[in-house]
Amino acid sequence: MKLKTVFLAAALALAANAHAALVEGQDYTVLPKPIPQAQADKIEVLEFFGYFCVHCYHLDPILLKHAQSFPADTYLRTEHVVWQPEMLGLARVAAAVNQSGLKYQANSAVFQAVYEQKINLADTATFKQWAAQQKSFDGQKLIAAYDSFSNQAQAKKMEELTNTYQISGTPTVIVGGKYQVKFTGDWNAGMKTIDELAAKVRSERGMKAPAAKPAAAALKSKGAALAKTANK
């Protein structure tokens, strides 16, 4: 037992050294009030974003691509900020994207529509007309999620999270419900910080080394694989 304890201590020490380069206040800050994770037994990477936000527009493809490389014990969760009642319409779109499993297929199109084309997807009729015309993803599936019983409740929950945790800017990325990433303008460098913070959380919780993810080939299509990854 003593030898086993020594090995465990050594392993935790190595894990701690792996993220020793992180500097609090420079690379990350500690939240004054932790945010409960959706999956308590894993490491959550939580992004608060807005489809209207230029920085989120640039971060989104990088973060979604990087999330595909997360180990099995780490997952991405996204919540749209709601600072004003008028933003609930976009929160409903974000909730529909999450609920439908179409994040990887639809998110870039939504950003382009809202940010580049200035289409008012916060309006229900406008959103449904736009979604029905899309060819790059299943627009009817997205509309069905939007019309689902739980959609408005999910949007209201986003509003509650925004207010409860005083999210004042976007994008805000929080790892393990505890550490907020400080971006310096280099989004790719931010991905390294996310990984290092995940390793920090893993070490602090005494979690085992993550298992490899199941091969994507087991899914019927590449699109299905991306959707599954987005909603873990």
Residue frames as a rotation matrix with the C-alpha (Angstrom) as fourth column:
MET 1
0.569 0.823 0.000 0.00
0.823 -0.569 0.000 0.00
0.000 0.000 -1.000 0.00
LYS 2
0.379 -0.498 -0.780 2.86
0.211 -0.774 0.596 2.36
-0.901 -0.391 -0.189 0.82
LEU 3
-0.677 -0.678 0.285 4.45
0.385 0.004 0.923 1.83
-0.627 0.735 0.258 -2.60
LYS 4
-0.162 0.731 0.663 1.10
0.969 -0.012 0.249 2.43
0.189 0.683 -0.706 -4.28
THR 5
0.718 0.423 -0.553 0.71
0.583 -0.799 0.147 5.67
-0.379 -0.428 -0.820 -2.33
VAL 6
-0.125 -0.869 -0.479 4.16
0.155 -0.494 0.856 6.81
-0.980 0.032 0.197 -3.43
PHE 7
-0.727 -0.125 0.675 3.35
0.657 0.163 0.736 6.13
-0.202 0.979 -0.037 -7.08
LEU 8
0.292 0.925 0.242 0.05
0.945 -0.318 0.076 8.01
0.147 0.207 -0.967 -6.79
ALA 9
0.586 -0.139 -0.798 1.76
0.331 -0.859 0.392 11.01
-0.740 -0.494 -0.458 -5.21
ALA 10
-0.519 -0.854 -0.044 4.39
0.235 -0.192 0.953 11.01
-0.822 0.484 0.300 -7.95
ALA 11
-0.458 0.426 0.780 1.72
0.887 0.152 0.437 10.85
0.067 0.892 -0.448 -10.66
LEU 12
0.647 0.742 -0.177 -0.16
0.759 -0.648 0.061 13.78
-0.069 -0.174 -0.982 -9.16
ALA 13
0.234 -0.662 -0.712 3.08
0.190 -0.687 0.702 15.75
-0.954 -0.299 -0.035 -8.88
LEU 14
-0.737 -0.501 0.453 3.83
0.495 0.057 0.867 15.16
-0.460 0.864 0.206 -12.56
ALA 15
-0.003 0.838 0.546 0.32
0.969 -0.133 0.209 16.27
0.247 0.529 -0.812 -13.49
ALA 16
0.700 0.231 -0.675 0.74
0.510 -0.824 0.247 19.41
-0.499 -0.517 -0.695 -11.43
ASN 17
-0.252 -0.895 -0.368 4.03
0.184 -0.417 0.890 20.22
-0.950 0.156 0.270 -13.14
ALA 18
-0.455 0.122 0.882 2.35
0.876 0.241 0.418 19.81
-0.161 0.963 -0.216 -16.53
HIS 19
0.405 0.646 0.647 0.32
0.703 -0.672 0.231 22.96
0.585 0.361 -0.726 -15.92
ALA 20
0.158 -0.422 -0.893 2.86
0.880 -0.350 0.321 24.76
-0.449 -0.836 0.316 -13.73
ALA 21
-0.764 -0.511 0.394 3.38
0.643 -0.650 0.405 27.32
0.049 0.563 0.825 -16.50
LEU 22
0.134 0.896 0.424 -0.13
0.664 -0.399 0.632 28.71
0.736 0.197 -0.648 -15.96
VAL 23
-0.903 -0.406 -0.143 -0.14
0.391 -0.635 -0.667 32.02
0.180 -0.658 0.732 -14.11
GLU 24
0.034 0.945 -0.326 -3.24
0.991 -0.073 -0.109 33.11
-0.127 -0.320 -0.939 -12.21
GLY 25
0.355 0.182 -0.917 -4.28
0.226 -0.968 -0.105 36.59
-0.907 -0.170 -0.385 -13.27
GLN 26
-0.421 -0.569 -0.706 -2.37
-0.618 -0.390 0.682 36.26
-0.664 0.724 -0.188 -16.52
ASP 27
-0.945 0.046 -0.323 -3.69
-0.216 0.653 0.725 33.03
0.244 0.756 -0.608 -18.06
TYR 28
-0.197 0.903 -0.382 -6.81
0.490 0.428 0.759 32.55
0.849 -0.038 -0.527 -15.96
THR 29
-0.580 0.118 0.806 -8.81
-0.692 -0.593 -0.412 33.83
0.429 -0.797 0.426 -13.01
VAL 30
-0.882 0.312 -0.354 -10.65
0.438 0.819 -0.370 31.92
0.175 -0.482 -0.859 -10.30
LEU 31
-0.194 0.899 0.392 -14.39
0.092 -0.382 0.920 32.49
0.977 0.214 -0.008 -10.18
PRO 32
-0.730 -0.024 0.683 -15.67
-0.629 -0.367 -0.685 33.88
0.267 -0.930 0.253 -6.88
LYS 33
0.016 0.809 0.588 -18.69
-0.715 0.420 -0.558 31.60
-0.699 -0.411 0.585 -7.22
PRO 34
-0.881 -0.405 0.243 -18.21
-0.152 0.730 0.666 28.20
-0.447 0.550 -0.705 -8.92
ILE 35
-0.120 0.828 -0.548 -20.70
-0.992 -0.115 0.042 27.23
-0.028 0.549 0.836 -11.63
PRO 36
0.061 0.185 0.981 -22.22
-0.337 0.929 -0.154 23.74
-0.940 -0.321 0.119 -11.26
GLN 37
-0.826 -0.417 -0.378 -21.31
-0.504 0.248 0.827 21.52
-0.251 0.874 -0.415 -14.17
ALA 38
0.187 0.883 -0.430 -23.92
-0.967 0.243 0.079 19.78
0.175 0.401 0.899 -16.30
GLN 39
0.714 -0.076 -0.696 -21.93
0.042 0.997 -0.066 16.54
0.699 0.018 0.715 -15.82
ALA 40
0.794 -0.326 0.514 -20.31
-0.608 -0.418 0.675 16.53
-0.005 -0.848 -0.530 -12.39
ASP 41
0.663 -0.527 0.531 -18.12
0.139 0.784 0.605 13.48
-0.736 -0.327 0.593 -13.04
LYS 42
0.349 -0.552 0.757 -16.38
0.932 0.120 -0.343 15.05
0.098 0.825 0.557 -16.03
ILE 43
-0.474 -0.552 -0.686 -14.45
0.530 -0.801 0.277 18.24
-0.703 -0.233 0.673 -16.81
GLU 44
0.504 0.795 0.338 -16.66
0.798 -0.278 -0.535 20.89
-0.331 0.539 -0.775 -18.36
VAL 45
-0.825 -0.565 -0.023 -15.49
0.497 -0.744 0.447 23.57
-0.270 0.357 0.894 -20.77
LEU 46
0.180 0.974 -0.135 -18.31
0.877 -0.221 -0.426 26.09
-0.445 -0.041 -0.894 -20.60
GLU 47
-0.858 -0.411 0.308 -18.58
0.511 -0.744 0.431 28.94
0.052 0.527 0.848 -23.08
PHE 48
0.209 0.840 -0.500 -20.91
0.554 -0.523 -0.648 31.91
-0.806 -0.142 -0.575 -22.64
PHE 49
-0.815 -0.499 0.295 -21.26
0.491 -0.323 0.809 33.50
-0.308 0.804 0.508 -26.07
GLY 50
0.111 0.858 -0.501 -23.46
-0.048 -0.499 -0.865 35.65
-0.993 0.120 -0.015 -28.26
TYR 51
0.187 0.011 0.982 -24.26
0.901 0.397 -0.176 35.21
-0.392 0.918 0.064 -31.93
PHE 52
0.944 0.217 0.248 -23.98
0.295 -0.894 -0.338 38.99
0.149 0.393 -0.908 -32.21
CYS 53
0.718 -0.684 -0.129 -20.42
-0.190 -0.371 0.909 39.05
-0.669 -0.629 -0.396 -30.78
VAL 54
0.711 -0.503 -0.491 -17.49
-0.619 -0.119 -0.776 39.60
0.332 0.856 -0.396 -33.16
HIS 55
-0.310 -0.876 0.369 -15.03
-0.950 0.280 -0.135 37.85
0.015 -0.392 -0.920 -30.83
CYS 56
-0.013 0.409 0.912 -17.34
-0.351 0.852 -0.387 34.83
-0.936 -0.326 0.132 -30.50
TYR 57
0.883 0.350 -0.311 -17.66
-0.374 0.125 -0.919 34.80
-0.283 0.928 0.242 -34.28
HIS 58
0.280 -0.876 -0.393 -13.88
-0.793 0.019 -0.609 34.38
0.541 0.482 -0.690 -34.61
LEU 59
-0.484 -0.482 0.730 -13.50
-0.843 0.480 -0.242 31.99
-0.234 -0.733 -0.639 -31.66
ASP 60
0.397 0.830 0.393 -16.35
-0.744 0.541 -0.392 29.64
-0.538 -0.137 0.832 -32.58
PRO 61
0.812 -0.048 -0.582 -14.73
-0.409 0.663 -0.626 27.61
0.416 0.747 0.519 -35.40
ILE 62
-0.240 -0.970 -0.032 -11.48
-0.562 0.165 -0.811 27.28
0.792 -0.177 -0.585 -33.43
LEU 63
-0.463 0.118 0.878 -13.20
-0.853 0.211 -0.478 26.17
-0.241 -0.970 0.003 -30.23
LEU 64
0.631 0.764 0.134 -15.51
-0.681 0.628 -0.376 23.70
-0.372 0.146 0.917 -31.99
LYS 65
0.549 -0.515 -0.658 -12.60
-0.396 0.533 -0.748 22.17
0.736 0.671 0.089 -33.88
HIS 66
-0.507 -0.809 0.298 -10.52
-0.630 0.112 -0.768 21.93
0.588 -0.577 -0.566 -30.71
ALA 67
-0.017 0.591 0.807 -13.40
-0.945 0.253 -0.206 20.36
-0.326 -0.766 0.554 -28.77
GLN 68
0.783 0.293 -0.549 -13.17
-0.520 0.792 -0.320 17.37
0.341 0.536 0.772 -31.10
SER 69
-0.028 -0.895 -0.446 -9.76
-0.129 0.446 -0.886 16.60
0.991 0.033 -0.128 -29.58
PHE 70
0.041 0.084 0.996 -10.98
-0.972 -0.225 0.059 16.68
0.229 -0.971 0.073 -25.97
PRO 71
-0.916 -0.326 -0.233 -10.27
-0.249 0.919 -0.306 13.46
0.314 -0.222 -0.923 -24.05
ALA 72
-0.392 0.821 -0.415 -13.18
0.396 0.558 0.729 11.29
0.831 0.122 -0.543 -22.97
ASP 73
-0.193 0.300 -0.934 -13.46
0.980 0.008 -0.200 12.97
-0.053 -0.954 -0.296 -19.55
THR 74
-0.684 -0.109 -0.721 -13.88
0.167 -0.986 -0.009 16.50
-0.710 -0.127 0.692 -21.00
TYR 75
-0.163 0.700 0.695 -16.83
0.985 0.159 0.071 18.04
-0.061 0.696 -0.716 -22.85
LEU 76
-0.970 -0.130 0.205 -17.97
0.174 -0.961 0.217 21.35
0.169 0.246 0.955 -24.30
ARG 77
-0.043 0.965 -0.260 -21.09
0.962 -0.030 -0.271 23.17
-0.270 -0.262 -0.927 -23.11
THR 78
-0.876 -0.241 0.418 -22.31
0.387 -0.869 0.309 26.41
0.289 0.432 0.854 -24.68
GLU 79
0.015 0.865 -0.502 -24.78
0.924 -0.204 -0.324 28.94
-0.382 -0.459 -0.802 -23.29
HIS 80
-0.195 0.008 0.981 -25.97
0.647 -0.751 0.135 32.12
0.737 0.660 0.141 -25.03
VAL 81
-0.878 -0.122 -0.463 -25.85
0.444 -0.568 -0.693 35.24
-0.179 -0.814 0.553 -22.86
VAL 82
0.065 0.911 0.407 -29.09
0.770 -0.306 0.560 37.10
0.634 0.277 -0.722 -22.18
TRP 83
-0.835 -0.430 -0.344 -28.46
0.550 -0.668 -0.500 40.62
-0.015 -0.607 0.794 -20.93
GLN 84
-0.703 0.667 -0.249 -31.77
-0.631 -0.745 -0.214 42.02
-0.328 0.007 0.945 -22.16
PRO 85
0.028 0.803 0.595 -35.18
-0.160 0.591 -0.790 40.44
-0.987 -0.073 0.145 -22.85
GLU 86
0.624 0.215 -0.751 -34.61
-0.727 -0.193 -0.659 41.06
-0.287 0.957 0.036 -26.56
MET 87
-0.359 -0.873 -0.330 -31.75
-0.926 0.377 0.010 38.52
0.116 0.309 -0.944 -26.49
LEU 88
-0.181 0.355 0.917 -34.07
-0.457 0.795 -0.398 35.66
-0.871 -0.492 0.018 -25.54
GLY 89
0.805 0.497 -0.324 -34.86
-0.488 0.243 -0.838 35.16
-0.338 0.833 0.438 -29.21
LEU 90
0.232 -0.815 -0.530 -31.22
-0.754 0.194 -0.628 34.36
0.615 0.545 -0.569 -30.02
ALA 91
-0.549 -0.363 0.753 -30.99
-0.793 0.512 -0.331 32.26
-0.265 -0.779 -0.569 -26.86
ARG 92
0.425 0.769 0.477 -33.87
-0.453 0.637 -0.624 30.18
-0.784 0.049 0.619 -28.24
VAL 93
0.760 -0.242 -0.603 -31.89
-0.560 0.227 -0.797 29.68
0.330 0.943 0.037 -31.45
ALA 94
-0.308 -0.946 0.101 -28.83
-0.841 0.221 -0.494 28.62
0.445 -0.237 -0.864 -29.44
ALA 95
-0.282 0.292 0.914 -30.96
-0.681 0.610 -0.405 26.24
-0.676 -0.737 0.027 -27.37
ALA 96
0.788 0.612 -0.063 -32.41
-0.449 0.502 -0.739 24.74
-0.421 0.611 0.670 -30.56
VAL 97
0.349 -0.764 -0.543 -28.91
-0.713 0.160 -0.683 24.23
0.608 0.625 -0.488 -31.96
ASN 98
-0.597 -0.584 0.550 -27.90
-0.802 0.411 -0.435 22.44
0.028 -0.701 -0.713 -28.76
GLN 99
-0.014 0.708 0.706 -31.08
-0.604 0.557 -0.570 20.37
-0.797 -0.434 0.420 -28.52
SER 100
0.837 0.414 -0.357 -30.98
-0.511 0.357 -0.782 19.24
-0.197 0.837 0.510 -32.15
GLY 101
0.425 -0.768 0.478 -27.35
0.327 0.623 0.710 18.13
-0.844 -0.146 0.516 -32.03
LEU 102
0.699 -0.062 0.712 -26.60
0.707 -0.089 -0.702 20.37
0.107 0.994 -0.018 -35.01
LYS 103
0.711 -0.408 -0.573 -23.98
0.051 -0.782 0.621 22.61
-0.701 -0.471 -0.535 -33.42
TYR 104
-0.307 -0.943 0.126 -21.16
0.198 0.066 0.978 21.58
-0.931 0.325 0.167 -35.76
GLN 105
-0.392 0.217 0.894 -23.35
0.916 0.180 0.358 21.79
-0.084 0.959 -0.270 -38.84
ALA 106
0.417 0.804 0.425 -25.43
0.826 -0.530 0.192 24.89
0.380 0.271 -0.885 -38.04
ASN 107
0.409 -0.174 -0.896 -23.41
0.694 -0.579 0.429 27.17
-0.593 -0.797 -0.116 -35.79
SER 108
-0.676 -0.731 -0.093 -21.30
0.483 -0.535 0.693 28.78
-0.556 0.424 0.715 -38.51
ALA 109
-0.516 0.566 0.643 -24.41
0.671 -0.200 0.714 29.43
0.533 0.800 -0.277 -40.61
VAL 110
0.555 0.720 -0.416 -26.18
0.820 -0.389 0.421 31.09
0.141 -0.575 -0.806 -37.66
PHE 111
0.020 -0.641 -0.767 -23.16
0.570 -0.623 0.536 33.30
-0.821 -0.448 0.353 -36.98
GLN 112
-0.849 -0.360 0.388 -22.98
0.510 -0.363 0.780 34.32
-0.140 0.860 0.491 -40.64
ALA 113
-0.095 0.910 0.403 -26.69
0.786 -0.179 0.591 35.11
0.611 0.373 -0.699 -40.74
VAL 114
0.704 0.421 -0.572 -26.67
0.706 -0.502 0.500 37.19
-0.076 -0.756 -0.650 -37.54
TYR 115
0.216 -0.721 -0.659 -23.24
0.402 -0.549 0.733 38.80
-0.890 -0.423 0.171 -37.65
GLU 116
-0.773 -0.614 0.160 -22.46
0.370 -0.231 0.900 39.10
-0.516 0.755 0.406 -41.36
GLN 117
-0.681 0.547 0.487 -25.86
0.557 -0.045 0.830 39.25
0.476 0.836 -0.274 -43.04
LYS 118
-0.952 0.272 0.141 -27.65
-0.300 -0.736 -0.606 41.09
-0.061 -0.619 0.783 -40.20
ILE 119
-0.324 0.868 -0.377 -30.65
-0.078 0.373 0.925 38.76
0.943 0.329 -0.053 -40.39
ASN 120
-0.365 0.254 0.896 -32.90
-0.897 -0.353 -0.266 39.09
0.249 -0.900 0.357 -37.34
LEU 121
-0.423 0.152 -0.894 -32.99
-0.020 0.984 0.177 35.46
0.906 0.092 -0.413 -36.24
ALA 122
-0.991 0.130 -0.021 -34.29
0.015 -0.049 -0.999 36.61
-0.131 -0.990 0.047 -32.86
ASP 123
-0.255 0.941 -0.224 -37.65
-0.920 -0.307 -0.242 36.97
-0.297 0.144 0.944 -34.60
THR 124
-0.195 0.208 0.958 -39.47
-0.184 0.952 -0.244 33.63
-0.963 -0.224 -0.148 -34.71
ALA 125
0.798 0.584 0.147 -40.95
0.049 0.180 -0.982 33.96
-0.600 0.791 0.114 -38.20
THR 126
0.605 -0.655 -0.452 -37.67
-0.789 -0.421 -0.447 35.20
0.102 0.628 -0.772 -39.66
PHE 127
-0.328 -0.756 0.567 -35.75
-0.810 0.533 0.243 32.37
-0.486 -0.380 -0.787 -38.01
LYS 128
0.079 0.434 0.898 -38.09
0.039 0.898 -0.438 29.67
-0.996 0.069 0.054 -39.29
GLN 129
0.950 0.248 -0.192 -38.06
-0.154 -0.165 -0.974 31.05
-0.273 0.955 -0.119 -42.82
TRP 130
0.265 -0.941 -0.212 -34.25
-0.960 -0.238 -0.146 31.21
0.087 0.242 -0.966 -42.77
ALA 131
-0.340 -0.424 0.840 -33.83
-0.614 0.776 0.143 27.72
-0.712 -0.467 -0.524 -41.28
ALA 132
0.478 0.644 0.598 -36.18
0.052 0.659 -0.751 26.16
-0.877 0.390 0.281 -43.82
GLN 133
0.934 -0.121 -0.337 -34.01
-0.358 -0.304 -0.883 27.52
0.005 0.945 -0.327 -46.65
GLN 134
0.142 -0.969 0.203 -30.70
-0.889 -0.035 0.456 26.08
-0.435 -0.246 -0.866 -45.39
LYS 135
0.761 0.045 -0.648 -28.97
-0.475 0.718 -0.508 23.37
0.442 0.694 0.568 -47.38
SER 136
-0.208 -0.972 -0.108 -25.86
-0.545 0.207 -0.813 22.75
0.812 -0.110 -0.573 -45.23
PHE 137
-0.991 -0.028 0.132 -27.86
-0.126 0.536 -0.834 21.16
-0.048 -0.843 -0.535 -42.38
ASP 138
-0.513 0.851 -0.111 -31.31
0.733 0.502 0.459 19.82
0.447 0.154 -0.881 -41.56
GLY 139
-0.849 0.178 0.498 -33.32
-0.256 -0.962 -0.091 23.02
0.463 -0.205 0.862 -41.15
GLN 140
0.164 0.981 -0.102 -36.54
-0.391 0.160 0.906 21.18
0.906 -0.109 0.410 -40.32
LYS 141
0.181 -0.195 -0.964 -34.81
0.742 0.671 0.004 19.37
0.646 -0.716 0.266 -37.47
LEU 142
-0.853 -0.517 -0.069 -33.60
0.455 -0.674 -0.582 22.72
0.254 -0.528 0.810 -36.11
ILE 143
-0.514 0.750 0.416 -37.11
-0.542 -0.660 0.520 24.18
0.665 0.042 0.746 -36.37
ALA 144
0.352 0.650 -0.673 -38.57
0.116 0.684 0.721 21.15
0.929 -0.332 0.165 -34.56
ALA 145
-0.279 -0.530 -0.801 -36.12
0.892 0.167 -0.421 21.70
0.357 -0.831 0.426 -31.69
TYR 146
-0.941 -0.052 0.333 -37.04
-0.003 -0.987 -0.162 25.39
0.337 -0.153 0.929 -31.63
ASP 147
-0.176 0.975 0.139 -40.73
-0.634 -0.220 0.742 24.50
0.753 0.043 0.656 -31.38
SER 148
-0.282 0.029 -0.959 -40.16
0.422 0.902 -0.096 21.85
0.862 -0.432 -0.267 -28.70
PHE 149
0.706 0.686 -0.175 -41.74
0.405 -0.189 0.894 22.16
0.580 -0.703 -0.411 -25.27
SER 150
0.555 -0.537 -0.636 -38.39
0.762 0.022 0.647 22.66
-0.333 -0.844 0.421 -23.50
ASN 151
-0.004 -0.657 0.753 -36.88
0.870 -0.373 -0.321 25.25
0.492 0.654 0.574 -25.85
GLN 152
0.362 0.200 0.910 -38.16
-0.068 -0.968 0.240 28.38
0.930 -0.149 -0.337 -24.13
ALA 153
1.000 -0.017 -0.009 -37.26
0.012 0.149 0.989 26.93
-0.016 -0.989 0.150 -20.74
GLN 154
0.341 -0.936 0.085 -33.70
0.930 0.349 0.115 26.37
-0.138 0.040 0.990 -21.93
ALA 155
-0.056 -0.309 0.950 -33.50
0.529 -0.816 -0.234 29.96
0.847 0.490 0.209 -23.14
LYS 156
0.729 0.376 0.573 -34.76
-0.275 -0.606 0.747 31.23
0.628 -0.701 -0.338 -19.78
LYS 157
0.849 -0.485 -0.210 -32.16
0.473 0.521 0.710 29.08
-0.236 -0.702 0.672 -18.06
MET 158
-0.016 -0.862 0.506 -29.49
0.920 -0.210 -0.330 30.83
0.391 0.461 0.797 -20.13
GLU 159
0.221 0.182 0.958 -30.84
-0.038 -0.980 0.195 34.15
0.975 -0.079 -0.210 -18.89
GLU 160
0.976 0.182 0.118 -30.71
-0.131 0.058 0.990 32.92
0.174 -0.982 0.081 -15.29
LEU 161
0.508 -0.858 -0.074 -27.13
0.850 0.485 0.208 31.69
-0.143 -0.168 0.975 -15.70
THR 162
-0.051 -0.504 0.862 -26.09
0.613 -0.698 -0.371 35.02
0.788 0.510 0.344 -17.21
ASN 163
0.400 0.316 0.860 -27.55
-0.351 -0.814 0.462 36.93
0.846 -0.487 -0.215 -14.27
THR 164
0.995 0.036 -0.089 -26.65
0.063 0.459 0.886 34.52
0.073 -0.888 0.454 -11.45
TYR 165
0.403 -0.915 -0.016 -22.99
0.832 0.359 0.422 34.34
-0.381 -0.184 0.906 -12.42
GLN 166
0.642 -0.061 -0.764 -22.80
-0.026 -0.998 0.058 37.96
-0.766 -0.018 -0.642 -13.61
ILE 167
-0.073 -0.607 0.792 -21.43
0.883 0.329 0.334 37.18
-0.463 0.724 0.512 -17.04
SER 168
0.428 0.220 -0.877 -20.49
0.121 -0.975 -0.185 40.63
-0.896 -0.027 -0.444 -18.30
GLY 169
0.009 -0.472 -0.882 -18.59
-0.877 -0.428 0.220 39.88
-0.481 0.771 -0.418 -21.50
THR 170
0.787 0.222 0.575 -18.33
0.062 0.900 -0.432 37.43
-0.613 0.376 0.695 -24.37
PRO 171
0.402 0.373 -0.836 -16.79
-0.101 0.926 0.364 35.07
0.910 -0.062 0.410 -25.02
THR 172
0.051 -0.357 0.933 -16.35
-0.998 -0.039 0.040 33.83
0.022 -0.933 -0.359 -21.45
VAL 173
0.312 -0.045 -0.949 -14.86
-0.278 0.951 -0.137 30.34
0.908 0.307 0.284 -21.19
ILE 174
0.177 -0.130 0.976 -14.83
-0.984 -0.017 0.177 28.52
-0.007 -0.991 -0.131 -17.84
VAL 175
-0.155 -0.349 -0.924 -13.09
-0.377 0.886 -0.272 25.21
0.913 0.306 -0.269 -17.17
GLY 176
-0.598 -0.075 -0.798 -14.26
0.515 0.726 -0.455 22.84
0.613 -0.684 -0.396 -14.46
GLY 177
0.468 0.883 -0.026 -16.85
0.646 -0.322 0.692 25.35
0.603 -0.341 -0.721 -13.27
LYS 178
0.641 -0.308 -0.703 -14.03
0.661 -0.245 0.709 27.22
-0.391 -0.919 0.047 -11.56
TYR 179
-0.287 -0.899 -0.332 -11.34
0.442 -0.431 0.786 28.70
-0.850 0.078 0.521 -13.82
GLN 180
0.820 0.557 -0.128 -12.03
0.189 -0.476 -0.859 31.45
-0.540 0.680 -0.496 -16.36
VAL 181
0.097 -0.789 0.607 -9.70
0.971 0.208 0.115 31.56
-0.217 0.579 0.786 -19.36
LYS 182
0.389 -0.079 -0.918 -8.02
-0.043 -0.997 0.068 34.90
-0.920 0.013 -0.391 -20.10
PHE 183
0.522 -0.151 0.839 -7.73
0.836 0.287 -0.468 35.33
-0.170 0.946 0.276 -23.86
THR 184
-0.071 -0.672 -0.737 -5.00
0.298 -0.719 0.628 37.61
-0.952 -0.175 0.251 -25.20
GLY 185
0.286 0.219 -0.933 -6.21
-0.747 -0.559 -0.360 37.86
-0.600 0.800 0.003 -28.80
ASP 186
-0.591 -0.481 -0.647 -4.57
-0.756 0.611 0.237 34.62
0.281 0.629 -0.725 -29.92
TRP 187
0.409 0.884 0.225 -7.49
-0.911 0.383 0.151 32.19
0.047 -0.267 0.963 -29.91
ASN 188
0.528 -0.263 -0.807 -5.28
-0.136 0.912 -0.387 29.20
0.838 0.315 0.446 -30.68
ALA 189
-0.646 -0.755 0.114 -3.11
-0.173 0.000 -0.985 29.97
0.744 -0.656 -0.130 -27.66
GLY 190
-0.258 0.660 0.705 -6.33
-0.964 -0.220 -0.147 30.00
0.059 -0.718 0.694 -25.66
MET 191
0.656 0.475 -0.587 -6.94
-0.492 0.858 0.144 26.39
0.572 0.194 0.797 -26.65
LYS 192
-0.204 -0.813 -0.545 -3.66
0.180 0.516 -0.837 25.44
0.962 -0.269 0.041 -24.96
THR 193
-0.763 -0.023 0.646 -4.77
-0.565 -0.463 -0.683 27.28
0.315 -0.886 0.340 -21.83
ILE 194
0.320 0.943 0.090 -8.06
-0.917 0.285 0.278 25.35
0.237 -0.172 0.956 -21.87
ASP 195
0.504 -0.180 -0.845 -6.17
-0.034 0.973 -0.228 22.04
0.863 0.143 0.484 -22.06
GLU 196
-0.573 -0.815 -0.088 -3.81
0.107 0.032 -0.994 23.04
0.813 -0.579 0.069 -19.26
LEU 197
-0.504 0.487 0.713 -6.68
-0.849 -0.428 -0.308 24.14
0.155 -0.761 0.630 -17.04
ALA 198
0.603 0.699 -0.384 -8.45
-0.636 0.712 0.298 20.85
0.482 0.065 0.874 -17.72
ALA 199
0.073 -0.677 -0.733 -5.28
0.259 0.722 -0.641 19.06
0.963 -0.143 0.228 -16.62
LYS 200
-0.786 -0.328 0.525 -5.21
-0.335 -0.487 -0.806 21.24
0.520 -0.809 0.273 -13.51
VAL 201
0.064 0.912 0.405 -8.81
-0.985 -0.007 0.171 20.33
0.159 -0.410 0.898 -12.68
ARG 202
0.597 0.127 -0.792 -8.09
-0.245 0.969 -0.030 16.67
0.764 0.212 0.610 -13.34
SER 203
-0.400 -0.852 -0.338 -5.13
0.207 0.275 -0.939 16.75
0.893 -0.446 0.066 -10.95
GLU 204
-0.707 0.157 0.690 -7.03
-0.639 -0.561 -0.526 18.61
0.305 -0.813 0.497 -8.23
ARG 205
0.340 0.928 0.154 -9.88
-0.932 0.311 0.183 16.11
0.122 -0.206 0.971 -8.37
GLY 206
-0.404 -0.580 0.707 -7.54
-0.632 0.736 0.243 13.13
-0.662 -0.349 -0.664 -8.40
MET 207
0.682 0.720 -0.131 -9.13
-0.555 0.393 -0.733 11.89
-0.476 0.572 0.668 -11.61
LYS 208
0.193 -0.576 0.794 -7.62
0.403 0.785 0.471 9.01
-0.895 0.229 0.384 -13.56
ALA 209
-0.768 -0.503 -0.397 -5.91
-0.206 -0.393 0.896 9.61
-0.607 0.770 0.198 -16.86
PRO 210
0.111 0.920 -0.376 -8.62
-0.756 -0.168 -0.633 10.01
-0.646 0.355 0.676 -19.52
ALA 211
-0.075 -0.023 0.997 -9.55
0.382 0.923 0.050 7.07
-0.921 0.384 -0.060 -21.70
ALA 212
-0.962 -0.259 -0.085 -9.33
0.001 -0.317 0.948 7.33
-0.273 0.912 0.305 -25.45
LYS 213
-0.175 0.938 -0.299 -12.51
-0.748 -0.325 -0.579 8.34
-0.640 0.122 0.759 -27.23
PRO 214
0.179 0.317 0.931 -14.37
0.347 0.865 -0.361 5.72
-0.921 0.388 0.045 -29.30
ALA 215
-0.811 -0.526 0.256 -13.41
0.386 -0.154 0.909 5.79
-0.439 0.837 0.328 -32.96
ALA 216
-0.387 0.671 -0.632 -15.58
-0.578 -0.711 -0.401 8.16
-0.719 0.210 0.663 -34.99
ALA 217
-0.791 0.027 -0.611 -15.86
-0.549 0.412 0.727 5.46
0.272 0.911 -0.311 -37.64
ALA 218
-0.872 0.486 -0.047 -18.40
0.450 0.762 -0.466 3.71
-0.190 -0.427 -0.884 -35.45
LEU 219
-0.199 0.820 -0.537 -20.89
-0.077 -0.559 -0.825 6.43
-0.977 -0.123 0.174 -36.35
LYS 220
0.394 0.493 0.776 -22.86
0.664 0.431 -0.611 6.38
-0.636 0.756 -0.158 -39.56
SER 221
0.586 -0.168 0.792 -21.42
0.634 -0.513 -0.578 9.61
0.504 0.842 -0.194 -40.94
LYS 222
-0.567 -0.823 0.048 -18.91
0.671 -0.495 -0.552 12.35
0.478 -0.280 0.832 -40.30
GLY 223
-0.357 0.507 0.785 -21.77
-0.344 -0.852 0.394 14.74
0.869 -0.129 0.479 -39.55
ALA 224
0.715 0.635 -0.292 -23.15
-0.009 0.426 0.905 12.35
0.699 -0.645 0.310 -36.94
ALA 225
0.130 -0.760 -0.637 -19.73
0.904 0.355 -0.239 12.07
0.408 -0.544 0.733 -35.35
LEU 226
-0.750 -0.420 0.512 -19.41
0.254 -0.896 -0.363 15.84
0.611 -0.142 0.779 -35.06
ALA 227
0.077 0.865 0.496 -22.91
-0.450 -0.414 0.791 16.17
0.890 -0.284 0.357 -33.63
LYS 228
0.696 0.167 -0.698 -22.23
0.423 0.690 0.587 13.52
0.580 -0.704 0.410 -31.03
THR 229
-0.305 -0.904 -0.298 -18.97
0.868 -0.135 -0.479 15.19
0.393 -0.405 0.826 -30.01
ALA 230
-0.611 0.075 0.788 -20.65
-0.048 -0.997 0.058 18.58
0.790 -0.002 0.612 -29.71
ASN 231
0.231 0.866 0.442 -23.26
-0.620 -0.219 0.753 17.30
0.750 -0.449 0.487 -27.32
LYS 232
0.020 -0.310 -0.950 -21.19
0.556 0.794 -0.247 15.22
0.831 -0.523 0.189 -24.92
